[in-house]
Amino acid sequence: MTDADRIELVRAAYRAYEERDRDLIEQVMGEGLTFFAPPDPGIDRAEYFERCWPNGAHIKKFEFERLSEVGDEVLVTYEATRTAGTRFRNTEIFGFEGGKISQVEVYFGWEPE
């Protein structure tokens, strides 16, 4: 898998949230997905779609501050705009296996002014 392929998979995941495209997000997330965030430490793919995917209904747009390949991972920092107009900032690290996203680590808590 090339650097460009990994970056495009990650861009597609964010686009799926912006467009509420469940088929697209399911295509890029591998069957063995493991998702890590403070309230969701190490959940599997099924639980990710149950707990995390519905939260995307409140996201209107992502603006990337960082989007780069670091070794075999992709590092992303973004500011997102909610449908209500408020914003938040997260950093996420994506791992890959078999041409799909296999792991996501989310670090959050910033609310830009």
C-alpha positions as CSV (number, residue, x, y, z in Angstrom):
1,M,0.0,0.0,0.0
2,T,1.5,3.4,-0.9
3,D,1.5,6.5,1.2
4,A,-1.1,8.1,-1.2
5,D,-3.4,5.0,-0.8
6,R,-3.3,5.4,3.0
7,I,-4.0,9.1,2.8
8,E,-6.9,8.6,0.4
9,L,-8.4,5.9,2.7
10,V,-8.3,8.4,5.6
11,R,-9.8,11.2,3.5
12,A,-12.6,8.8,2.4
13,A,-13.4,8.0,6.1
14,Y,-13.8,11.7,6.9
15,R,-15.8,12.3,3.7
16,A,-18.1,9.5,4.8
17,Y,-18.9,11.4,8.0
18,E,-19.4,14.7,6.1
19,E,-21.8,13.0,3.6
20,R,-23.3,10.5,6.1
21,D,-22.3,7.7,3.7
22,R,-22.4,4.5,5.7
23,D,-21.5,2.4,2.7
24,L,-18.3,4.3,2.2
25,I,-17.2,4.2,5.8
26,E,-17.8,0.4,5.9
27,Q,-15.7,0.0,2.8
28,V,-12.6,1.7,4.3
29,M,-12.8,0.2,7.8
30,G,-11.4,-3.3,8.0
31,E,-13.3,-6.2,9.6
32,G,-10.7,-6.4,12.4
33,L,-11.0,-2.7,13.3
34,T,-10.0,-1.7,16.8
35,F,-10.9,1.8,17.9
36,F,-9.4,3.7,20.9
37,A,-10.7,6.9,22.5
38,P,-11.0,7.8,26.2
39,P,-14.6,6.7,26.5
40,D,-14.1,3.7,24.1
41,P,-10.8,2.0,24.9
42,G,-10.3,-0.8,22.3
43,I,-13.8,-1.4,21.0
44,D,-14.3,-3.6,17.9
45,R,-15.9,-2.7,14.5
46,A,-19.4,-3.6,15.5
47,E,-19.3,-1.5,18.7
48,Y,-17.6,1.4,16.7
49,F,-20.6,1.5,14.3
50,E,-23.0,1.3,17.2
51,R,-21.4,3.9,19.5
52,C,-19.3,6.2,17.3
53,W,-20.9,6.4,13.8
54,P,-24.2,8.0,15.1
55,N,-22.2,10.9,16.5
56,G,-21.2,11.9,13.0
57,A,-24.8,13.1,12.3
58,H,-23.7,16.3,14.2
59,I,-20.6,17.0,12.0
60,K,-20.9,19.3,9.1
61,K,-17.2,19.7,7.9
62,F,-13.6,18.7,8.7
63,E,-10.7,21.0,8.0
64,F,-7.3,19.3,8.2
65,E,-4.5,21.0,10.1
66,R,-2.2,17.9,9.7
67,L,-2.6,14.9,7.4
68,S,0.6,13.0,6.9
69,E,2.2,9.6,6.7
70,V,4.3,8.7,9.8
71,G,5.9,5.3,9.2
72,D,3.0,2.9,8.4
73,E,0.4,5.2,10.0
74,V,-1.4,8.3,9.1
75,L,-1.5,11.2,11.6
76,V,-4.4,13.7,11.3
77,T,-5.2,16.8,13.3
78,Y,-8.4,18.5,12.3
79,E,-10.9,21.1,13.3
80,A,-14.5,20.0,12.7
81,T,-17.6,22.2,12.5
82,R,-20.8,20.8,14.0
83,T,-24.1,21.3,12.4
84,A,-24.9,23.7,15.3
85,G,-22.0,25.8,14.2
86,T,-19.6,25.1,17.2
87,R,-16.2,23.7,16.5
88,F,-13.8,21.1,18.1
89,R,-10.3,19.9,17.4
90,N,-9.0,16.3,17.5
91,T,-5.9,14.4,16.6
92,E,-6.2,10.8,15.3
93,I,-3.7,8.1,14.3
94,F,-4.7,5.5,11.7
95,G,-3.2,2.0,11.3
96,F,-3.7,-0.2,8.3
97,E,-3.9,-3.9,7.4
98,G,-5.0,-5.6,4.1
99,G,-5.6,-2.3,2.3
100,K,-8.1,-1.0,4.9
101,I,-8.1,1.0,8.2
102,S,-7.5,-1.4,11.0
103,Q,-6.9,0.8,14.0
104,V,-7.9,4.3,15.0
105,E,-6.6,6.2,18.1
106,V,-8.4,9.4,18.9
107,Y,-7.1,12.2,21.2
108,F,-9.6,15.0,21.9
109,G,-10.6,17.8,24.2
110,W,-9.7,21.0,22.3
111,E,-12.4,23.6,21.6
112,P,-11.0,26.3,19.3
113,E,-12.0,29.9,20.0
